Amino acid sequence: MTQVIEIDDSRFEETVLKADGPVLVDFSAAWCGPCKKLEPVVHEIARDYDGRLKVVKVDVDRSPQAAARFAVLSVPTVLLFHRGEVKDQAIGLVAKRVLTGMVDKVL
């Protein structure tokens, strides 16, 4: 079963930007209520797309450089990367179908 990979600024480039396939990145924070509600959805997506999608979680308080680099101003923000570029984004607590729709467009 694919896990959601928790990374920080030091691993962002290697894990996300240099990845071969699409990467869904959940920018969140420990103090964020909507982030906690989105977390099980992100884990479901990691399971549903096992082997086709890498799913990563970034805590904006512990990784301010990645958040600033991609202008993440509120959490949760989910960015979909493919070949090092942002292909889509969702801001706030969104339905699973919004995120799966983003992913399906690049697969």
Z-matrix of the N, CA and C atoms (Angstrom, degrees):
N
C 1 1.459
C 2 1.526 1 109.66
N 3 1.289 2 116.31 1 132.36
C 4 1.458 3 121.22 2 179.56
C 5 1.525 4 110.32 3 -74.52
N 6 1.297 5 115.00 4 135.43
C 7 1.454 6 121.52 5 177.49
C 8 1.522 7 109.61 6 -100.33
N 9 1.317 8 115.23 7 158.39
C 10 1.452 9 120.51 8 169.48
C 11 1.526 10 105.78 9 -79.05
N 12 1.323 11 116.52 10 126.39
C 13 1.463 12 122.14 11 -176.30
C 14 1.525 13 109.16 12 -90.68
N 15 1.322 14 117.18 13 122.00
C 16 1.463 15 120.78 14 176.66
C 17 1.521 16 108.32 15 -90.68
N 18 1.337 17 115.20 16 124.08
C 19 1.462 18 119.53 17 -178.95
C 20 1.526 19 110.27 18 -129.35
N 21 1.332 20 115.10 19 168.50
C 22 1.463 21 121.44 20 175.36
C 23 1.531 22 108.70 21 -124.73
N 24 1.316 23 115.68 22 -175.36
C 25 1.467 24 120.73 23 -177.65
C 26 1.525 25 112.64 24 -53.61
N 27 1.340 26 116.84 25 -38.28
C 28 1.469 27 120.39 26 -174.54
C 29 1.533 28 112.41 27 -66.45
N 30 1.327 29 118.09 28 -22.63
C 31 1.466 30 121.36 29 -177.91
C 32 1.524 31 113.23 30 -109.02
N 33 1.331 32 118.07 31 -1.33
C 34 1.456 33 121.00 32 -173.68
C 35 1.527 34 112.60 33 -61.58
N 36 1.314 35 116.07 34 -49.74
C 37 1.469 36 120.71 35 -177.75
C 38 1.530 37 111.48 36 -56.87
N 39 1.327 38 115.45 37 -52.17
C 40 1.468 39 120.65 38 -176.65
C 41 1.528 40 111.91 39 -66.42
N 42 1.337 41 117.23 40 -43.89
C 43 1.460 42 121.53 41 -173.57
C 44 1.525 43 112.80 42 -77.47
N 45 1.326 44 116.66 43 -37.44
C 46 1.471 45 120.20 44 -173.60
C 47 1.528 46 112.27 45 -104.56
N 48 1.309 47 116.78 46 -57.57
C 49 1.462 48 120.35 47 -171.33
C 50 1.527 49 113.47 48 -72.10
N 51 1.327 50 117.27 49 -28.57
C 52 1.468 51 120.07 50 -179.50
C 53 1.528 52 112.55 51 -100.15
N 54 1.315 53 117.88 52 8.13
C 55 1.469 54 121.60 53 -178.94
C 56 1.529 55 110.25 54 -67.74
N 57 1.319 56 115.72 55 146.05
C 58 1.464 57 120.99 56 179.41
C 59 1.527 58 112.07 57 -70.76
N 60 1.304 59 117.01 58 -43.01
C 61 1.464 60 121.25 59 -177.04
C 62 1.512 61 112.23 60 -107.85
N 63 1.328 62 116.59 61 -170.70
C 64 1.461 63 120.86 62 -179.29
C 65 1.531 64 112.24 63 -68.63
N 66 1.332 65 115.32 64 147.77
C 67 1.461 66 122.33 65 179.57
C 68 1.523 67 108.48 66 -132.48
N 69 1.331 68 116.03 67 124.73
C 70 1.456 69 122.12 68 175.42
C 71 1.521 70 107.21 69 -96.58
N 72 1.328 71 117.21 70 121.41
C 73 1.463 72 121.27 71 -176.79
C 74 1.523 73 109.63 72 -114.20
N 75 1.335 74 115.06 73 120.71
C 76 1.458 75 122.81 74 178.77
C 77 1.527 76 107.62 75 -98.30
N 78 1.340 77 116.25 76 105.97
C 79 1.466 78 121.30 77 174.57
C 80 1.524 79 107.01 78 -87.02
N 81 1.336 80 115.93 79 120.50
C 82 1.459 81 119.75 80 -175.91
C 83 1.523 82 110.06 81 -145.56
N 84 1.341 83 115.12 82 -176.81
C 85 1.459 84 120.84 83 177.80
C 86 1.521 85 108.65 84 -147.60
N 87 1.321 86 116.21 85 149.88
C 88 1.464 87 121.79 86 -176.90
C 89 1.535 88 111.81 87 -61.39
N 90 1.328 89 118.13 88 -32.02
C 91 1.458 90 122.54 89 -176.29
C 92 1.532 91 113.31 90 -85.54
N 93 1.308 92 118.00 91 -1.19
C 94 1.474 93 123.18 92 -171.50
C 95 1.527 94 111.67 93 -92.29
N 96 1.334 95 116.72 94 113.83
C 97 1.462 96 121.60 95 178.97
C 98 1.520 97 113.93 96 -60.82
N 99 1.343 98 118.21 97 -51.78
C 100 1.467 99 119.28 98 178.36
C 101 1.535 100 112.77 99 -58.98
N 102 1.338 101 117.36 100 -31.35
C 103 1.471 102 121.04 101 177.84
C 104 1.527 103 110.26 102 -62.74
N 105 1.338 104 115.63 103 -41.28
C 106 1.464 105 120.33 104 179.79
C 107 1.528 106 110.66 105 -64.82
N 108 1.335 107 116.58 106 -36.16
C 109 1.468 108 120.50 107 178.51
C 110 1.523 109 111.76 108 -71.33
N 111 1.326 110 117.14 109 -30.92
C 112 1.462 111 121.27 110 -179.42
C 113 1.537 112 111.87 111 -79.14
N 114 1.316 113 116.53 112 -24.35
C 115 1.467 114 120.95 113 -174.61
C 116 1.534 115 113.91 114 -53.73
N 117 1.357 116 120.44 115 -48.57
C 118 1.470 117 118.53 116 179.43
C 119 1.529 118 113.06 117 -62.70
N 120 1.322 119 116.89 118 -31.23
C 121 1.466 120 121.45 119 177.89
C 122 1.528 121 109.80 120 -65.74
N 123 1.323 122 115.84 121 -43.75
C 124 1.468 123 121.09 122 179.17
C 125 1.534 124 109.86 123 -62.52
N 126 1.333 125 116.84 124 -40.10
C 127 1.471 126 120.25 125 178.12
C 128 1.530 127 111.00 126 -65.98
N 129 1.334 128 117.30 127 -38.69
C 130 1.478 129 120.91 128 176.34
C 131 1.526 130 110.91 129 -60.89
N 132 1.313 131 116.22 130 -43.02
C 133 1.471 132 120.57 131 179.75
C 134 1.525 133 109.95 132 -63.32
N 135 1.332 134 117.12 133 -40.73
C 136 1.470 135 120.71 134 177.58
C 137 1.525 136 110.37 135 -58.63
N 138 1.335 137 116.82 136 -41.46
C 139 1.472 138 120.67 137 177.62
C 140 1.525 139 111.36 138 -69.03
N 141 1.331 140 116.22 139 -46.83
C 142 1.471 141 121.60 140 -175.84
C 143 1.531 142 112.25 141 -61.57
N 144 1.324 143 116.45 142 -34.47
C 145 1.468 144 121.08 143 -175.56
C 146 1.528 145 111.99 144 -108.07
N 147 1.318 146 116.54 145 24.49
C 148 1.463 147 122.03 146 -179.06
C 149 1.526 148 110.78 147 -51.57
N 150 1.336 149 115.80 148 127.43
C 151 1.453 150 120.75 149 179.05
C 152 1.517 151 114.74 150 87.35
N 153 1.334 152 117.49 151 -12.44
C 154 1.468 153 120.69 152 -179.14
C 155 1.522 154 112.73 153 -117.22
N 156 1.337 155 116.59 154 -14.86
C 157 1.460 156 121.86 155 -174.09
C 158 1.519 157 108.88 156 -146.69
N 159 1.329 158 115.78 157 135.59
C 160 1.466 159 121.06 158 172.19
C 161 1.526 160 106.27 159 -95.06
N 162 1.329 161 116.34 160 134.58
C 163 1.466 162 120.90 161 179.57
C 164 1.523 163 108.09 162 -119.01
N 165 1.334 164 115.00 163 127.38
C 166 1.461 165 122.07 164 -172.31
C 167 1.526 166 109.46 165 -128.80
N 168 1.333 167 115.66 166 144.15
C 169 1.460 168 121.31 167 175.90
C 170 1.522 169 108.65 168 -117.67
N 171 1.336 170 115.87 169 134.31
C 172 1.457 171 121.95 170 179.04
C 173 1.526 172 108.61 171 -126.28
N 174 1.326 173 116.82 172 122.35
C 175 1.462 174 121.95 173 175.67
C 176 1.536 175 107.04 174 -82.94
N 177 1.319 176 116.62 175 117.84
C 178 1.474 177 120.09 176 -174.32
C 179 1.529 178 112.89 177 -66.47
N 180 1.317 179 117.47 178 -25.15
C 181 1.461 180 119.96 179 178.68
C 182 1.527 181 111.43 180 -74.43
N 183 1.327 182 116.50 181 -33.43
C 184 1.466 183 120.62 182 179.91
C 185 1.526 184 112.11 183 -90.97
N 186 1.325 185 117.21 184 -15.44
C 187 1.469 186 121.53 185 -177.83
C 188 1.530 187 110.55 186 -133.16
N 189 1.321 188 116.65 187 64.86
C 190 1.467 189 119.52 188 -176.12
C 191 1.525 190 114.13 189 -67.01
N 192 1.327 191 118.16 190 -26.16
C 193 1.473 192 119.75 191 -178.21
C 194 1.526 193 111.51 192 -66.96
N 195 1.322 194 117.26 193 -46.06
C 196 1.474 195 120.39 194 179.68
C 197 1.525 196 109.97 195 -63.43
N 198 1.326 197 116.66 196 -42.66
C 199 1.465 198 120.49 197 179.79
C 200 1.531 199 110.58 198 -62.32
N 201 1.326 200 116.64 199 -44.11
C 202 1.466 201 120.12 200 -179.72
C 203 1.522 202 111.24 201 -67.81
N 204 1.323 203 116.76 202 -40.57
C 205 1.467 204 120.85 203 -177.62
C 206 1.529 205 111.91 204 -58.90
N 207 1.334 206 116.44 205 -34.84
C 208 1.458 207 120.24 206 -177.95
C 209 1.524 208 112.21 207 -108.49
N 210 1.325 209 115.87 208 21.40
C 211 1.469 210 123.35 209 173.63
C 212 1.525 211 113.05 210 52.73
N 213 1.333 212 115.94 211 43.13
C 214 1.459 213 120.32 212 175.77
C 215 1.522 214 107.22 213 -80.18
N 216 1.329 215 115.50 214 107.02
C 217 1.461 216 121.01 215 -174.95
C 218 1.521 217 112.62 216 -103.40
N 219 1.335 218 117.27 217 -18.41
C 220 1.459 219 120.59 218 176.84
C 221 1.521 220 108.77 219 -141.79
N 222 1.323 221 114.83 220 155.62
C 223 1.460 222 120.19 221 179.33
C 224 1.528 223 109.39 222 -122.50
N 225 1.319 224 117.89 223 148.09
C 226 1.456 225 125.39 224 -1.59
C 227 1.532 226 112.43 225 -77.26
N 228 1.308 227 115.08 226 144.91
C 229 1.461 228 122.75 227 169.84
C 230 1.523 229 106.46 228 -127.07
N 231 1.323 230 115.95 229 129.46
C 232 1.455 231 120.90 230 178.78
C 233 1.525 232 107.95 231 -114.31
N 234 1.328 233 115.84 232 123.29
C 235 1.459 234 121.37 233 178.04
C 236 1.518 235 108.98 234 -113.20
N 237 1.321 236 115.73 235 139.43
C 238 1.452 237 121.05 236 175.82
C 239 1.521 238 108.23 237 -106.78
N 240 1.324 239 115.65 238 118.92
C 241 1.463 240 122.14 239 179.40
C 242 1.521 241 109.56 240 -104.41
N 243 1.316 242 116.24 241 145.38
C 244 1.454 243 121.46 242 171.08
C 245 1.519 244 107.06 243 -146.56
N 246 1.321 245 115.91 244 124.54
C 247 1.466 246 122.41 245 -176.43
C 248 1.535 247 112.08 246 53.36
N 249 1.325 248 115.43 247 41.39
C 250 1.459 249 120.94 248 174.50
C 251 1.517 250 116.13 249 81.53
N 252 1.326 251 117.55 250 0.72
C 253 1.467 252 120.61 251 -179.17
C 254 1.520 253 110.89 252 -117.03
N 255 1.346 254 115.13 253 147.43
C 256 1.464 255 120.04 254 174.42
C 257 1.527 256 107.96 255 -74.08
N 258 1.323 257 115.98 256 121.52
C 259 1.466 258 121.22 257 -179.50
C 260 1.521 259 112.22 258 -100.46
N 261 1.342 260 117.06 259 -26.12
C 262 1.459 261 120.61 260 -178.86
C 263 1.515 262 108.58 261 -163.57
N 264 1.345 263 115.73 262 165.18
C 265 1.458 264 119.68 263 178.52
C 266 1.514 265 110.61 264 -151.54
N 267 1.320 266 115.20 265 154.95
C 268 1.461 267 122.35 266 173.69
C 269 1.523 268 106.73 267 -137.42
N 270 1.322 269 116.01 268 132.71
C 271 1.462 270 120.73 269 -178.09
C 272 1.521 271 108.67 270 -117.11
N 273 1.337 272 115.69 271 132.33
C 274 1.454 273 121.11 272 179.84
C 275 1.515 274 111.66 273 93.21
N 276 1.325 275 115.04 274 -176.18
C 277 1.460 276 121.36 275 179.38
C 278 1.522 277 108.11 276 -78.52
N 279 1.314 278 116.58 277 108.11
C 280 1.461 279 121.58 278 -176.74
C 281 1.528 280 109.78 279 -115.35
N 282 1.323 281 115.47 280 160.14
C 283 1.459 282 121.42 281 178.46
C 284 1.530 283 110.25 282 -70.29
N 285 1.329 284 115.39 283 153.85
C 286 1.463 285 120.95 284 179.13
C 287 1.529 286 110.46 285 -55.81
N 288 1.320 287 117.62 286 -39.05
C 289 1.470 288 120.79 287 -177.02
C 290 1.530 289 111.89 288 -62.27
N 291 1.328 290 117.70 289 -29.06
C 292 1.472 291 120.91 290 176.78
C 293 1.525 292 109.37 291 -64.83
N 294 1.322 293 116.09 292 -45.72
C 295 1.466 294 120.58 293 -178.92
C 296 1.529 295 111.45 294 -70.34
N 297 1.332 296 117.29 295 -41.93
C 298 1.463 297 118.83 296 179.35
C 299 1.530 298 110.51 297 -66.79
N 300 1.321 299 117.56 298 -32.23
C 301 1.458 300 120.94 299 176.02
C 302 1.521 301 111.72 300 -63.42
N 303 1.334 302 115.50 301 -39.97
C 304 1.476 303 120.44 302 177.20
C 305 1.525 304 109.86 303 -62.00
N 306 1.325 305 115.86 304 -47.20
C 307 1.456 306 122.31 305 -176.60
C 308 1.529 307 110.43 306 -65.12
N 309 1.328 308 116.13 307 -45.36
C 310 1.472 309 120.08 308 -176.77
C 311 1.528 310 112.32 309 -60.15
N 312 1.329 311 117.01 310 -27.92
C 313 1.470 312 120.26 311 -179.31
C 314 1.533 313 112.65 312 -67.37
N 315 1.340 314 116.93 313 -28.56
C 316 1.475 315 118.75 314 -178.10
C 317 1.524 316 113.68 315 -100.27
N 318 1.327 317 116.64 316 -10.22
C 319 1.478 318 118.79 317 179.69
C 320 1.508 319 111.75 318 -86.52
